[in-house]
Amino acid sequence: METQISPIQLILAIPSLVCLVIAWVSMFKQGKTGLGIASILLTFLCGIGGLITFVWGWMNGNVSPKVMIVWTLLTVASVLVSAFGV
């Protein structure tokens, strides 16, 4: 069975990517250079870097709460769109 990305998922993925980059920039601004580089590499190599960045962003308010709320809503909406096959 082939998996296809719907236009709605693509529309949700672009701002989600922006939130990911904002979180990476926040890592570097807080002096977490090693974690930032590891997250970037792991995102492109195996995909888990985005999850690490997402969890790190929520911990102790490392990233702006507005950015994290938007990123969470985008993730939930993407999962729902995928589950319902829209």
HELIX and SHEET records of a PDB file:
HELIX    1   1 PRO A    7  LYS A   29  1                                  23    
HELIX    2   2 THR A   33  LEU A   45  1                                  13    
HELIX    3   3 ILE A   48  TRP A   58  1                                  11    
HELIX    4   4 MET A   59  GLY A   61  5                                   3    
HELIX    5   5 PRO A   65  PHE A   84  1                                  20    
END                                                                             
